[in-house]
């Protein structure tokens, strides 16, 4: 029997919201099996109204809750089986959080690149991309997805991989939310017994100059290095840098250029399992981080990009600007190999605003012309223009052909909707 939670139930306050938004769904269904997920879809259709799918984490795009409709909450599908073959394959439920996955893999010396927070849900990230702190060394999360169990709009439970329904498998790696509900993910983990995890606090006097220097340092670094930068406003920045390996002298050599970029308030480096980098806090998500985000990809942090970002900061929207490294193993994959087609860019840029949204939109519009592509999970505006940035023409055409076969009624339209016509 599917756990069903409605308004008035004492449990409702714990399941109505996500990290970035509050909701008031008419029902929250919490299935425990793929068959119950299919049944939940049928019950949602009977009720009518909005449909939201929630894996187990933040729900940064705010679409994992709604008002007056159904939320299918996959939190009970959170089992992690590792290793499934005595090797490096890991079976992950979509409702797991990545910090818990990392903790369970750590005794085996395994790791899966998975973002920068342990409280991110497995299902959303592993069907969108997975731009994480092992990315330059081991690729996106979707690049290591070997197979998936998927419930499609017709209620069928399908197992997809390179040989079984390969088109749907292709689409699930980058546009999964448009095609079905992943209920189990088979992922190839990397052998990473330990990493060197460094944090550096910088004083930023000239944002454009600093960002260009940062970009050059990242691109020159060995691919064992993945680096995320957070500009915090007030002339401060925080860097999280991960060297994927336990060779401390090599890590010190790789990290040294980052220590010469700007004056530092402080720094710290530790040798730790990857689980120590993305530990899960486990806090409930109750709309505590209401914000609007805009995002884009950049080939380089060149003069045009950094000058526009400096202007964004000058307009008052630099209180939270994040730049994630891509490149390396991520760009080894052919652009048409998965529905995530952005394989030549070296950076993801995301800005966050907690107010003045119209002014924020206008300020970001001045940045976008210098960017190249879009990473879905960090963008709040689901407009046709953003859809075209997320999926190049050939990718979008192929996705629409697949969707016409597996979801002709457009049941899954909540996240950057890909209509069949």
Secondary structure, 3 states (H helix, E strand, C coil): CCEEECCCCCCHHHHCCECCECCECCEEEECCCHHHHHHHHHHHHHHCCCEEEECCCCCCCCCCCCECCEEEECCCCCCEEECCCCCCEEEECCCCEHHHHHHHHHCCCEECCCCCCCCCEHHHHHHHCCCCCCHHHHCCHHHHEEEEEEECCCCCEEEEECCCCHHHHHHHHHHHHHCCEEEEEEEECEECCCEEEEEEEEECCCHHHHHHHHHHHHHHCCCCEEEEEEEEECCEEEEEEEECCCCHHHHHHHHHHHHHCCCEEEEEEEEECHHHCCCCCCCCCCCCCCCEEEEEEECCCCHHHHHHHHHHHHHHHCCCEEEEECCHHHHHCCCCCCCCCCCCCCEEEEEEECCCHHHHHHHHHHHHCCCCCCCHHHCCCCCHHHHHHHCCHHHHHHHHHHHHHHCCCCCCCCCCCCCCC
